[in-house]
Amino acid sequence: MHVVIISDHESRGGAAIAAGRLATGLIAANHRVTRLCAYPDGQPHPWASQTLVAPHFPLRRVIRRGLPLFARTILDDLAVAPANDALRRALDRLRPDVVHLHNLHGGIGAGWSPRLISVAAEMAPVVWTLHDMWPITGRCVYSYGCERFIQGCDAACPTPHEYPSLPPSRIAAAWNLRRQIIAATPHLVGVAPSRWMQGHALAGIWAGRRVERIANGLDLTIYQPTNRDAARRALDLPTVGTLIMVAMPHLADPRKGAELLKSLASAPGPRPLRLITMGAGQLPATGMGIEILPLGYVADERRRALAYSAADLLLHAAPEDNLPLTVIEAMACGTPTMALPVGGIPDLVRPGVTGWLADGRGPQHLAAALTTALSDLSTGQNLRESCRAIAESEYGLDRFVEQHCGVYRKI
C-alpha cells in the first residue's frame, strides 16, 4: 500500500514520534510511505517527506506572532483554503491508498484545519489517530474534566486562551465543524491509543463511528533492558542508590506535571530524592533533600534507552494524558512507573506489575504513592521482568504496524 501520513511536525512531540515509528514499521513491511508536514525536520528518514503549508508561510509566521488572538484567528482562516488546495494537489499527484492523519493543531498557522479531512477523503479512505482530545473538542487538547465536548463546546469554555487558543465566540462553530465533517465522511476511521480516549470519542461527536483502539508501539530492539550499573556508568551517573527518572520534552511544562512536581518538593515524603531529568529546560521541583541530575534533551533513542535502564523508577506526574510514549519506553527497558490515575495511564501502569498508581491527583497523593514505590523497590520489588514481559506482549512495533494494516485493509 501507499500510505500518506499527515502530521504537523515530522519528529517533534509524542504524536510525531509515534507517526514516525509507524512509518518506519510500514516501510519495513514493504509498504510505501509519504509524510506531509507543516514542520519537516530536514533530517534523512526512510520515508519521503514533503512540506504542506499555505503560500508565504514564513511571512505569515512572523506577522502572526505580533497579532492579538482574534486577528490571528482571521489570518489563520485566510490560510485554510490555500492549504486545502495544496493538499488536494499533493494527493492528486501521490495517489495514496490510505491517508492517515495524526496531530493537526500544530499546523493551524500554516492553514491546517479539520477541513483537511474532507479534502483527503476526496482521494482515499482516511484514518485519524486521536493523540489528544483536539479531534473531539472545540479547541482544547485536554479538557481536564470539562465535559462540554460531549454535547457541544461553546463560549463557556474554561480555557479559551490556552494552546491552541481560540476566541470564545468561535468555539461552538469549531466544535460543530468537526461534528459535521466526521458525520459527512463515511470512510473515516478513528484510532484511539487508549481505552480512555476511545470512550471519550464515542461519548461525543464520534458516537456511532468506528474508533479502533491501537496502543502505541516501539522498536523493542532499541528499547530493551541494559544492566543498570553499566547504564549509569555510560551516562556518568551515580552507581549507588535509587535514581528516579523524570522525562518530558520541556521540564517546565505544566501539562506534563511540572507544577505538581514543584508542589511535591514541599510535600511530606521520602528524602533525599535523586532525580534524573531528561528534557529541555529545568525542572521546577527543587528544594531541601532533592538532587537533580540533568541529562538535557536526549534525541538519540539508544541513549534514551540507556537513561531509562539507569533509573529505578519513572515518575510521570501529568495531570491528564493519553498513552504517553515515555511510560512505554521505560516499561520496555524494564523500568516501572509511578503515576497519577488519569486518562489512559491505567492502561499502562498496572499496580504490582508495571508500577504504582496514586490514589488521587494532588501532590499529597503523589508523595504517598512515591513513598510506597520506593519502599517496595527497597525490598527488591523492582518489577523489571514483568515490565519487559508486558512490553513484549503488547507494545512491540510489529504488532503496532499489523494492527494498523488491518484497519487499512478493512477500509
Contacts in CASP RR format, 6 or more apart in sequence:
PFRMAT RR
TARGET T0000
AUTHOR 0000-0000-0000
METHOD contacts of the structure
MODEL  1
MHVVIISDHESRGGAAIAAGRLATGLIAANHRVTRLCAYPDGQPHPWASQ
TLVAPHFPLRRVIRRGLPLFARTILDDLAVAPANDALRRALDRLRPDVVH
LHNLHGGIGAGWSPRLISVAAEMAPVVWTLHDMWPITGRCVYSYGCERFI
QGCDAACPTPHEYPSLPPSRIAAAWNLRRQIIAATPHLVGVAPSRWMQGH
ALAGIWAGRRVERIANGLDLTIYQPTNRDAARRALDLPTVGTLIMVAMPH
LADPRKGAELLKSLASAPGPRPLRLITMGAGQLPATGMGIEILPLGYVAD
ERRRALAYSAADLLLHAAPEDNLPLTVIEAMACGTPTMALPVGGIPDLVR
PGVTGWLADGRGPQHLAAALTTALSDLSTGQNLRESCRAIAESEYGLDRF
VEQHCGVYRKI
1 26 0 8 1.000
1 31 0 8 1.000
1 32 0 8 1.000
1 97 0 8 1.000
1 98 0 8 1.000
1 405 0 8 1.000
1 408 0 8 1.000
2 31 0 8 1.000
2 32 0 8 1.000
2 33 0 8 1.000
2 34 0 8 1.000
2 94 0 8 1.000
2 95 0 8 1.000
2 96 0 8 1.000
2 97 0 8 1.000
2 98 0 8 1.000
3 23 0 8 1.000
3 26 0 8 1.000
3 31 0 8 1.000
3 32 0 8 1.000
3 33 0 8 1.000
3 34 0 8 1.000
3 96 0 8 1.000
3 97 0 8 1.000
3 98 0 8 1.000
3 99 0 8 1.000
3 100 0 8 1.000
3 408 0 8 1.000
4 33 0 8 1.000
4 34 0 8 1.000
4 35 0 8 1.000
4 36 0 8 1.000
4 90 0 8 1.000
4 91 0 8 1.000
4 94 0 8 1.000
4 96 0 8 1.000
4 98 0 8 1.000
4 99 0 8 1.000
4 100 0 8 1.000
4 120 0 8 1.000
4 124 0 8 1.000
5 19 0 8 1.000
5 20 0 8 1.000
5 22 0 8 1.000
5 23 0 8 1.000
5 33 0 8 1.000
5 34 0 8 1.000
5 35 0 8 1.000
5 36 0 8 1.000
5 47 0 8 1.000
5 100 0 8 1.000
5 102 0 8 1.000
6 35 0 8 1.000
6 36 0 8 1.000
6 37 0 8 1.000
6 52 0 8 1.000
6 87 0 8 1.000
6 99 0 8 1.000
6 100 0 8 1.000
6 101 0 8 1.000
6 102 0 8 1.000
6 104 0 8 1.000
6 116 0 8 1.000
6 120 0 8 1.000
7 15 0 8 1.000
7 16 0 8 1.000
7 19 0 8 1.000
7 35 0 8 1.000
7 36 0 8 1.000
7 37 0 8 1.000
7 101 0 8 1.000
7 102 0 8 1.000
7 103 0 8 1.000
8 15 0 8 1.000
8 16 0 8 1.000
8 37 0 8 1.000
8 38 0 8 1.000
8 39 0 8 1.000
8 102 0 8 1.000
8 103 0 8 1.000
8 104 0 8 1.000
8 105 0 8 1.000
8 106 0 8 1.000
8 107 0 8 1.000
8 110 0 8 1.000
8 112 0 8 1.000
9 15 0 8 1.000
9 16 0 8 1.000
9 37 0 8 1.000
9 38 0 8 1.000
9 39 0 8 1.000
9 41 0 8 1.000
9 103 0 8 1.000
9 106 0 8 1.000
10 16 0 8 1.000
10 20 0 8 1.000
10 35 0 8 1.000
10 37 0 8 1.000
10 39 0 8 1.000
10 40 0 8 1.000
10 41 0 8 1.000
10 42 0 8 1.000
10 43 0 8 1.000
10 45 0 8 1.000
10 49 0 8 1.000
11 17 0 8 1.000
11 20 0 8 1.000
11 41 0 8 1.000
11 43 0 8 1.000
12 39 0 8 1.000
12 41 0 8 1.000
12 249 0 8 1.000
13 249 0 8 1.000
14 131 0 8 1.000
14 249 0 8 1.000
14 324 0 8 1.000
14 325 0 8 1.000
15 102 0 8 1.000
15 103 0 8 1.000
15 129 0 8 1.000
15 131 0 8 1.000
15 132 0 8 1.000
16 102 0 8 1.000
16 103 0 8 1.000
17 325 0 8 1.000
18 102 0 8 1.000
18 129 0 8 1.000
18 131 0 8 1.000
18 193 0 8 1.000
18 216 0 8 1.000
18 217 0 8 1.000
18 325 0 8 1.000
19 35 0 8 1.000
19 100 0 8 1.000
19 102 0 8 1.000
19 129 0 8 1.000
20 35 0 8 1.000
20 45 0 8 1.000
20 47 0 8 1.000
21 216 0 8 1.000
21 217 0 8 1.000
21 218 0 8 1.000
21 219 0 8 1.000
21 397 0 8 1.000
21 400 0 8 1.000
22 100 0 8 1.000
22 400 0 8 1.000
22 401 0 8 1.000
22 404 0 8 1.000
23 33 0 8 1.000
23 35 0 8 1.000
23 45 0 8 1.000
23 46 0 8 1.000
23 47 0 8 1.000
24 46 0 8 1.000
24 47 0 8 1.000
24 219 0 8 1.000
24 397 0 8 1.000
25 397 0 8 1.000
25 400 0 8 1.000
25 401 0 8 1.000
26 33 0 8 1.000
26 401 0 8 1.000
26 404 0 8 1.000
26 405 0 8 1.000
27 33 0 8 1.000
27 46 0 8 1.000
27 47 0 8 1.000
28 401 0 8 1.000
29 401 0 8 1.000
29 402 0 8 1.000
29 405 0 8 1.000
31 405 0 8 1.000
33 46 0 8 1.000
33 47 0 8 1.000
33 48 0 8 1.000
34 47 0 8 1.000
34 48 0 8 1.000
34 49 0 8 1.000
34 50 0 8 1.000
34 94 0 8 1.000
34 96 0 8 1.000
35 45 0 8 1.000
35 47 0 8 1.000
35 48 0 8 1.000
35 49 0 8 1.000
35 50 0 8 1.000
36 50 0 8 1.000
36 51 0 8 1.000
36 52 0 8 1.000
36 87 0 8 1.000
36 90 0 8 1.000
37 49 0 8 1.000
37 50 0 8 1.000
37 51 0 8 1.000
37 52 0 8 1.000
38 51 0 8 1.000
38 52 0 8 1.000
38 53 0 8 1.000
38 57 0 8 1.000
38 106 0 8 1.000
38 107 0 8 1.000
38 109 0 8 1.000
38 110 0 8 1.000
38 112 0 8 1.000
39 106 0 8 1.000
39 107 0 8 1.000
40 49 0 8 1.000
40 50 0 8 1.000
40 51 0 8 1.000
42 49 0 8 1.000
50 90 0 8 1.000
52 83 0 8 1.000
52 86 0 8 1.000
52 87 0 8 1.000
52 90 0 8 1.000
52 110 0 8 1.000
52 112 0 8 1.000
53 83 0 8 1.000
53 86 0 8 1.000
53 110 0 8 1.000
53 111 0 8 1.000
54 60 0 8 1.000
54 79 0 8 1.000
54 80 0 8 1.000
54 82 0 8 1.000
54 83 0 8 1.000
54 86 0 8 1.000
54 109 0 8 1.000
54 110 0 8 1.000
54 111 0 8 1.000
55 82 0 8 1.000
57 79 0 8 1.000
57 109 0 8 1.000
57 110 0 8 1.000
60 75 0 8 1.000
60 79 0 8 1.000
60 109 0 8 1.000
60 110 0 8 1.000
61 109 0 8 1.000
63 75 0 8 1.000
64 72 0 8 1.000
64 75 0 8 1.000
64 76 0 8 1.000
64 109 0 8 1.000
66 72 0 8 1.000
67 75 0 8 1.000
69 161 0 8 1.000
69 165 0 8 1.000
69 166 0 8 1.000
69 167 0 8 1.000
70 167 0 8 1.000
73 166 0 8 1.000
73 167 0 8 1.000
73 170 0 8 1.000
75 109 0 8 1.000
76 108 0 8 1.000
76 109 0 8 1.000
76 111 0 8 1.000
76 113 0 8 1.000
79 109 0 8 1.000
79 110 0 8 1.000
79 111 0 8 1.000
80 111 0 8 1.000
80 113 0 8 1.000
80 115 0 8 1.000
82 111 0 8 1.000
83 110 0 8 1.000
83 111 0 8 1.000
83 112 0 8 1.000
83 113 0 8 1.000
83 116 0 8 1.000
84 115 0 8 1.000
84 116 0 8 1.000
84 119 0 8 1.000
87 116 0 8 1.000
87 119 0 8 1.000
87 120 0 8 1.000
88 119 0 8 1.000
88 122 0 8 1.000
88 123 0 8 1.000
91 99 0 8 1.000
91 119 0 8 1.000
91 120 0 8 1.000
91 122 0 8 1.000
91 123 0 8 1.000
91 124 0 8 1.000
92 123 0 8 1.000
95 123 0 8 1.000
96 123 0 8 1.000
96 124 0 8 1.000
97 124 0 8 1.000
97 125 0 8 1.000
97 408 0 8 1.000
98 124 0 8 1.000
98 125 0 8 1.000
98 126 0 8 1.000
98 127 0 8 1.000
98 408 0 8 1.000
98 411 0 8 1.000
99 120 0 8 1.000
99 121 0 8 1.000
99 123 0 8 1.000
99 124 0 8 1.000
99 125 0 8 1.000
99 126 0 8 1.000
99 127 0 8 1.000
100 126 0 8 1.000
100 127 0 8 1.000
100 128 0 8 1.000
100 129 0 8 1.000
100 404 0 8 1.000
101 116 0 8 1.000
101 117 0 8 1.000
101 120 0 8 1.000
101 126 0 8 1.000
101 127 0 8 1.000
101 128 0 8 1.000
101 129 0 8 1.000
102 128 0 8 1.000
102 129 0 8 1.000
102 131 0 8 1.000
103 131 0 8 1.000
103 132 0 8 1.000
103 134 0 8 1.000
104 112 0 8 1.000
104 113 0 8 1.000
104 114 0 8 1.000
104 116 0 8 1.000
104 134 0 8 1.000
104 135 0 8 1.000
105 112 0 8 1.000
105 134 0 8 1.000
105 141 0 8 1.000
105 164 0 8 1.000
106 112 0 8 1.000
106 164 0 8 1.000
108 164 0 8 1.000
113 177 0 8 1.000
114 135 0 8 1.000
114 177 0 8 1.000
114 178 0 8 1.000
114 181 0 8 1.000
115 177 0 8 1.000
115 181 0 8 1.000
117 126 0 8 1.000
117 128 0 8 1.000
117 181 0 8 1.000
117 182 0 8 1.000
117 185 0 8 1.000
117 188 0 8 1.000
118 181 0 8 1.000
118 184 0 8 1.000
118 185 0 8 1.000
120 126 0 8 1.000
121 185 0 8 1.000
121 187 0 8 1.000
121 188 0 8 1.000
125 187 0 8 1.000
125 188 0 8 1.000
125 189 0 8 1.000
125 408 0 8 1.000
125 411 0 8 1.000
126 185 0 8 1.000
126 187 0 8 1.000
126 188 0 8 1.000
126 189 0 8 1.000
127 188 0 8 1.000
127 189 0 8 1.000
127 190 0 8 1.000
127 191 0 8 1.000
127 404 0 8 1.000
127 407 0 8 1.000
127 408 0 8 1.000
127 411 0 8 1.000
128 135 0 8 1.000
128 188 0 8 1.000
128 189 0 8 1.000
128 190 0 8 1.000
128 191 0 8 1.000
129 190 0 8 1.000
129 191 0 8 1.000
129 192 0 8 1.000
129 193 0 8 1.000
130 136 0 8 1.000
130 190 0 8 1.000
130 191 0 8 1.000
130 192 0 8 1.000
130 193 0 8 1.000
130 197 0 8 1.000
130 201 0 8 1.000
130 211 0 8 1.000
130 322 0 8 1.000
131 193 0 8 1.000
131 322 0 8 1.000
132 141 0 8 1.000
132 142 0 8 1.000
132 322 0 8 1.000
133 140 0 8 1.000
133 141 0 8 1.000
133 142 0 8 1.000
133 143 0 8 1.000
133 149 0 8 1.000
133 197 0 8 1.000
133 200 0 8 1.000
134 140 0 8 1.000
134 141 0 8 1.000
134 164 0 8 1.000
135 178 0 8 1.000
135 201 0 8 1.000
136 149 0 8 1.000
136 178 0 8 1.000
136 200 0 8 1.000
136 201 0 8 1.000
136 204 0 8 1.000
136 205 0 8 1.000
136 206 0 8 1.000
137 143 0 8 1.000
137 148 0 8 1.000
137 149 0 8 1.000
137 153 0 8 1.000
137 175 0 8 1.000
138 149 0 8 1.000
138 152 0 8 1.000
138 153 0 8 1.000
138 157 0 8 1.000
138 166 0 8 1.000
138 171 0 8 1.000
138 172 0 8 1.000
138 174 0 8 1.000
138 175 0 8 1.000
138 178 0 8 1.000
139 153 0 8 1.000
139 157 0 8 1.000
139 160 0 8 1.000
139 164 0 8 1.000
139 165 0 8 1.000
139 166 0 8 1.000
139 171 0 8 1.000
139 174 0 8 1.000
140 146 0 8 1.000
140 157 0 8 1.000
140 159 0 8 1.000
140 162 0 8 1.000
140 164 0 8 1.000
141 163 0 8 1.000
141 164 0 8 1.000
141 255 0 8 1.000
142 255 0 8 1.000
142 320 0 8 1.000
142 321 0 8 1.000
143 149 0 8 1.000
143 320 0 8 1.000
144 159 0 8 1.000
144 319 0 8 1.000
144 320 0 8 1.000
145 320 0 8 1.000
146 157 0 8 1.000
146 158 0 8 1.000
146 159 0 8 1.000
148 154 0 8 1.000
148 156 0 8 1.000
148 157 0 8 1.000
149 175 0 8 1.000
149 200 0 8 1.000
149 204 0 8 1.000
149 205 0 8 1.000
150 203 0 8 1.000
150 204 0 8 1.000
151 204 0 8 1.000
152 172 0 8 1.000
152 175 0 8 1.000
152 176 0 8 1.000
153 171 0 8 1.000
153 172 0 8 1.000
153 174 0 8 1.000
153 175 0 8 1.000
154 168 0 8 1.000
154 171 0 8 1.000
154 172 0 8 1.000
154 175 0 8 1.000
155 168 0 8 1.000
155 169 0 8 1.000
155 171 0 8 1.000
155 172 0 8 1.000
156 168 0 8 1.000
157 168 0 8 1.000
157 171 0 8 1.000
160 166 0 8 1.000
160 167 0 8 1.000
160 168 0 8 1.000
160 171 0 8 1.000
166 174 0 8 1.000
175 205 0 8 1.000
178 205 0 8 1.000
179 205 0 8 1.000
182 188 0 8 1.000
182 205 0 8 1.000
182 206 0 8 1.000
182 209 0 8 1.000
183 205 0 8 1.000
187 411 0 8 1.000
188 209 0 8 1.000
189 209 0 8 1.000
189 210 0 8 1.000
189 211 0 8 1.000
189 212 0 8 1.000
189 407 0 8 1.000
189 410 0 8 1.000
189 411 0 8 1.000
190 201 0 8 1.000
190 206 0 8 1.000
190 209 0 8 1.000
190 210 0 8 1.000
190 211 0 8 1.000
190 212 0 8 1.000
191 211 0 8 1.000
191 212 0 8 1.000
191 213 0 8 1.000
191 214 0 8 1.000
191 404 0 8 1.000
191 407 0 8 1.000
192 198 0 8 1.000
192 199 0 8 1.000
192 201 0 8 1.000
192 211 0 8 1.000
192 212 0 8 1.000
192 213 0 8 1.000
192 214 0 8 1.000
193 213 0 8 1.000
193 214 0 8 1.000
193 215 0 8 1.000
193 216 0 8 1.000
193 322 0 8 1.000
193 323 0 8 1.000
194 213 0 8 1.000
194 215 0 8 1.000
194 322 0 8 1.000
194 323 0 8 1.000
194 343 0 8 1.000
194 344 0 8 1.000
194 347 0 8 1.000
195 213 0 8 1.000
195 344 0 8 1.000
195 347 0 8 1.000
196 322 0 8 1.000
196 343 0 8 1.000
196 344 0 8 1.000
196 346 0 8 1.000
196 347 0 8 1.000
197 322 0 8 1.000
197 323 0 8 1.000
197 343 0 8 1.000
197 344 0 8 1.000
198 211 0 8 1.000
198 213 0 8 1.000
199 211 0 8 1.000
201 211 0 8 1.000
202 208 0 8 1.000
202 209 0 8 1.000
202 211 0 8 1.000
212 403 0 8 1.000
212 407 0 8 1.000
214 400 0 8 1.000
214 403 0 8 1.000
214 404 0 8 1.000
214 407 0 8 1.000
215 323 0 8 1.000
215 328 0 8 1.000
215 347 0 8 1.000
215 394 0 8 1.000
215 395 0 8 1.000
215 400 0 8 1.000
216 323 0 8 1.000
216 325 0 8 1.000
216 328 0 8 1.000
216 395 0 8 1.000
216 400 0 8 1.000
217 328 0 8 1.000
217 395 0 8 1.000
217 396 0 8 1.000
217 397 0 8 1.000
217 399 0 8 1.000
217 400 0 8 1.000
218 325 0 8 1.000
218 328 0 8 1.000
218 329 0 8 1.000
218 332 0 8 1.000
218 395 0 8 1.000
218 396 0 8 1.000
218 397 0 8 1.000
218 400 0 8 1.000
219 301 0 8 1.000
219 396 0 8 1.000
219 397 0 8 1.000
220 332 0 8 1.000
220 391 0 8 1.000
220 392 0 8 1.000
220 395 0 8 1.000
220 396 0 8 1.000
220 397 0 8 1.000
222 301 0 8 1.000
222 302 0 8 1.000
222 305 0 8 1.000
223 301 0 8 1.000
223 304 0 8 1.000
223 305 0 8 1.000
223 308 0 8 1.000
223 329 0 8 1.000
223 332 0 8 1.000
223 333 0 8 1.000
223 391 0 8 1.000
224 305 0 8 1.000
224 332 0 8 1.000
224 333 0 8 1.000
224 388 0 8 1.000
225 309 0 8 1.000
225 333 0 8 1.000
225 334 0 8 1.000
225 384 0 8 1.000
225 388 0 8 1.000
226 305 0 8 1.000
226 306 0 8 1.000
226 309 0 8 1.000
226 333 0 8 1.000
227 309 0 8 1.000
228 309 0 8 1.000
228 310 0 8 1.000
228 312 0 8 1.000
229 239 0 8 1.000
231 237 0 8 1.000
231 306 0 8 1.000
231 307 0 8 1.000
231 309 0 8 1.000
231 310 0 8 1.000
232 238 0 8 1.000
232 239 0 8 1.000
232 243 0 8 1.000
232 310 0 8 1.000
233 239 0 8 1.000
234 306 0 8 1.000
234 310 0 8 1.000
235 295 0 8 1.000
235 303 0 8 1.000
235 306 0 8 1.000
235 307 0 8 1.000
235 310 0 8 1.000
237 243 0 8 1.000
237 276 0 8 1.000
237 293 0 8 1.000
237 310 0 8 1.000
238 274 0 8 1.000
238 293 0 8 1.000
241 274 0 8 1.000
242 274 0 8 1.000
242 312 0 8 1.000
242 313 0 8 1.000
242 374 0 8 1.000
242 377 0 8 1.000
242 378 0 8 1.000
243 274 0 8 1.000
243 275 0 8 1.000
243 276 0 8 1.000
243 293 0 8 1.000
243 310 0 8 1.000
243 311 0 8 1.000
243 312 0 8 1.000
243 313 0 8 1.000
244 273 0 8 1.000
244 274 0 8 1.000
244 275 0 8 1.000
244 276 0 8 1.000
244 311 0 8 1.000
244 312 0 8 1.000
244 313 0 8 1.000
244 314 0 8 1.000
244 315 0 8 1.000
244 370 0 8 1.000
245 275 0 8 1.000
245 276 0 8 1.000
245 277 0 8 1.000
245 278 0 8 1.000
245 307 0 8 1.000
245 308 0 8 1.000
245 310 0 8 1.000
245 311 0 8 1.000
245 313 0 8 1.000
245 314 0 8 1.000
245 315 0 8 1.000
245 330 0 8 1.000
245 335 0 8 1.000
246 261 0 8 1.000
246 275 0 8 1.000
246 276 0 8 1.000
246 277 0 8 1.000
246 278 0 8 1.000
246 283 0 8 1.000
246 285 0 8 1.000
246 314 0 8 1.000
246 315 0 8 1.000
246 317 0 8 1.000
247 277 0 8 1.000
247 278 0 8 1.000
247 279 0 8 1.000
247 307 0 8 1.000
247 308 0 8 1.000
247 314 0 8 1.000
247 316 0 8 1.000
247 326 0 8 1.000
247 330 0 8 1.000
248 256 0 8 1.000
248 257 0 8 1.000
248 258 0 8 1.000
248 278 0 8 1.000
248 279 0 8 1.000
248 318 0 8 1.000
248 326 0 8 1.000
249 256 0 8 1.000
249 279 0 8 1.000
249 280 0 8 1.000
249 297 0 8 1.000
250 256 0 8 1.000
250 279 0 8 1.000
250 280 0 8 1.000
250 281 0 8 1.000
251 258 0 8 1.000
251 277 0 8 1.000
251 279 0 8 1.000
251 280 0 8 1.000
251 281 0 8 1.000
251 282 0 8 1.000
251 283 0 8 1.000
251 284 0 8 1.000
252 258 0 8 1.000
252 281 0 8 1.000
252 282 0 8 1.000
252 283 0 8 1.000
252 284 0 8 1.000
254 319 0 8 1.000
255 318 0 8 1.000
255 319 0 8 1.000
255 320 0 8 1.000
256 317 0 8 1.000
256 318 0 8 1.000
256 321 0 8 1.000
257 317 0 8 1.000
257 318 0 8 1.000
257 319 0 8 1.000
258 283 0 8 1.000
258 284 0 8 1.000
258 285 0 8 1.000
258 317 0 8 1.000
259 284 0 8 1.000
260 317 0 8 1.000
260 319 0 8 1.000
260 340 0 8 1.000
260 362 0 8 1.000
260 363 0 8 1.000
260 366 0 8 1.000
261 283 0 8 1.000
261 284 0 8 1.000
261 285 0 8 1.000
261 315 0 8 1.000
261 317 0 8 1.000
262 284 0 8 1.000
262 285 0 8 1.000
263 362 0 8 1.000
263 363 0 8 1.000
264 285 0 8 1.000
264 317 0 8 1.000
264 363 0 8 1.000
264 366 0 8 1.000
264 367 0 8 1.000
264 370 0 8 1.000
265 284 0 8 1.000
265 285 0 8 1.000
265 286 0 8 1.000
265 287 0 8 1.000
265 290 0 8 1.000
266 287 0 8 1.000
266 363 0 8 1.000
267 363 0 8 1.000
267 364 0 8 1.000
267 366 0 8 1.000
267 367 0 8 1.000
268 364 0 8 1.000
268 367 0 8 1.000
269 367 0 8 1.000
269 368 0 8 1.000
269 370 0 8 1.000
269 371 0 8 1.000
270 370 0 8 1.000
270 371 0 8 1.000
270 374 0 8 1.000
271 288 0 8 1.000
271 289 0 8 1.000
271 290 0 8 1.000
272 289 0 8 1.000
272 290 0 8 1.000
272 291 0 8 1.000
273 289 0 8 1.000
273 290 0 8 1.000
273 291 0 8 1.000
274 291 0 8 1.000
274 293 0 8 1.000
275 283 0 8 1.000
275 285 0 8 1.000
275 290 0 8 1.000
275 291 0 8 1.000
275 292 0 8 1.000
275 293 0 8 1.000
275 315 0 8 1.000
276 293 0 8 1.000
276 294 0 8 1.000
276 295 0 8 1.000
276 307 0 8 1.000
276 310 0 8 1.000
276 311 0 8 1.000
277 283 0 8 1.000
277 292 0 8 1.000
277 293 0 8 1.000
277 294 0 8 1.000
277 295 0 8 1.000
277 296 0 8 1.000
278 295 0 8 1.000
278 296 0 8 1.000
278 297 0 8 1.000
278 298 0 8 1.000
278 304 0 8 1.000
278 307 0 8 1.000
279 295 0 8 1.000
279 296 0 8 1.000
279 297 0 8 1.000
279 298 0 8 1.000
280 296 0 8 1.000
280 297 0 8 1.000
281 296 0 8 1.000
281 297 0 8 1.000
282 292 0 8 1.000
282 294 0 8 1.000
283 292 0 8 1.000
283 294 0 8 1.000
285 292 0 8 1.000
286 292 0 8 1.000
295 307 0 8 1.000
298 304 0 8 1.000
298 307 0 8 1.000
304 329 0 8 1.000
305 329 0 8 1.000
305 332 0 8 1.000
305 333 0 8 1.000
308 314 0 8 1.000
308 329 0 8 1.000
308 330 0 8 1.000
308 332 0 8 1.000
308 333 0 8 1.000
308 334 0 8 1.000
308 335 0 8 1.000
309 333 0 8 1.000
309 334 0 8 1.000
309 335 0 8 1.000
311 330 0 8 1.000
311 335 0 8 1.000
312 335 0 8 1.000
312 377 0 8 1.000
312 382 0 8 1.000
313 335 0 8 1.000
313 336 0 8 1.000
313 337 0 8 1.000
313 338 0 8 1.000
313 373 0 8 1.000
313 374 0 8 1.000
313 377 0 8 1.000
314 326 0 8 1.000
314 327 0 8 1.000
314 330 0 8 1.000
314 335 0 8 1.000
314 336 0 8 1.000
314 337 0 8 1.000
314 338 0 8 1.000
315 337 0 8 1.000
315 338 0 8 1.000
315 339 0 8 1.000
315 370 0 8 1.000
316 324 0 8 1.000
316 326 0 8 1.000
316 327 0 8 1.000
316 337 0 8 1.000
316 338 0 8 1.000
316 339 0 8 1.000
316 340 0 8 1.000
316 345 0 8 1.000
316 349 0 8 1.000
317 339 0 8 1.000
317 340 0 8 1.000
317 366 0 8 1.000
318 324 0 8 1.000
318 339 0 8 1.000
318 340 0 8 1.000
318 342 0 8 1.000
318 345 0 8 1.000
319 340 0 8 1.000
319 342 0 8 1.000
319 361 0 8 1.000
320 342 0 8 1.000
320 343 0 8 1.000
321 342 0 8 1.000
321 343 0 8 1.000
321 344 0 8 1.000
321 345 0 8 1.000
322 343 0 8 1.000
322 344 0 8 1.000
323 344 0 8 1.000
323 347 0 8 1.000
323 348 0 8 1.000
324 345 0 8 1.000
324 348 0 8 1.000
327 337 0 8 1.000
327 339 0 8 1.000
327 345 0 8 1.000
327 348 0 8 1.000
327 349 0 8 1.000
328 348 0 8 1.000
328 391 0 8 1.000
328 395 0 8 1.000
330 336 0 8 1.000
330 337 0 8 1.000
330 387 0 8 1.000
331 337 0 8 1.000
331 348 0 8 1.000
331 354 0 8 1.000
331 387 0 8 1.000
331 388 0 8 1.000
331 390 0 8 1.000
331 391 0 8 1.000
331 395 0 8 1.000
332 387 0 8 1.000
332 388 0 8 1.000
332 391 0 8 1.000
332 395 0 8 1.000
333 387 0 8 1.000
333 388 0 8 1.000
334 383 0 8 1.000
334 384 0 8 1.000
334 385 0 8 1.000
334 387 0 8 1.000
334 388 0 8 1.000
334 391 0 8 1.000
335 384 0 8 1.000
335 387 0 8 1.000
336 349 0 8 1.000
336 354 0 8 1.000
336 355 0 8 1.000
336 356 0 8 1.000
336 373 0 8 1.000
336 382 0 8 1.000
336 383 0 8 1.000
336 384 0 8 1.000
336 387 0 8 1.000
337 348 0 8 1.000
337 349 0 8 1.000
337 354 0 8 1.000
337 355 0 8 1.000
337 356 0 8 1.000
338 349 0 8 1.000
338 355 0 8 1.000
338 356 0 8 1.000
338 357 0 8 1.000
338 358 0 8 1.000
338 369 0 8 1.000
338 370 0 8 1.000
338 373 0 8 1.000
339 345 0 8 1.000
339 348 0 8 1.000
339 349 0 8 1.000
339 356 0 8 1.000
339 357 0 8 1.000
339 358 0 8 1.000
340 357 0 8 1.000
340 358 0 8 1.000
340 360 0 8 1.000
340 361 0 8 1.000
340 362 0 8 1.000
340 365 0 8 1.000
340 366 0 8 1.000
341 357 0 8 1.000
341 358 0 8 1.000
341 359 0 8 1.000
341 360 0 8 1.000
341 361 0 8 1.000
342 361 0 8 1.000
345 357 0 8 1.000
346 357 0 8 1.000
348 354 0 8 1.000
349 355 0 8 1.000
349 356 0 8 1.000
349 357 0 8 1.000
350 390 0 8 1.000
351 357 0 8 1.000
352 381 0 8 1.000
352 383 0 8 1.000
352 386 0 8 1.000
353 383 0 8 1.000
353 386 0 8 1.000
353 387 0 8 1.000
353 390 0 8 1.000
354 383 0 8 1.000
354 386 0 8 1.000
354 387 0 8 1.000
354 390 0 8 1.000
355 373 0 8 1.000
355 383 0 8 1.000
355 387 0 8 1.000
356 369 0 8 1.000
356 372 0 8 1.000
356 373 0 8 1.000
356 376 0 8 1.000
357 369 0 8 1.000
358 365 0 8 1.000
358 366 0 8 1.000
358 368 0 8 1.000
358 369 0 8 1.000
359 365 0 8 1.000
359 368 0 8 1.000
359 369 0 8 1.000
END
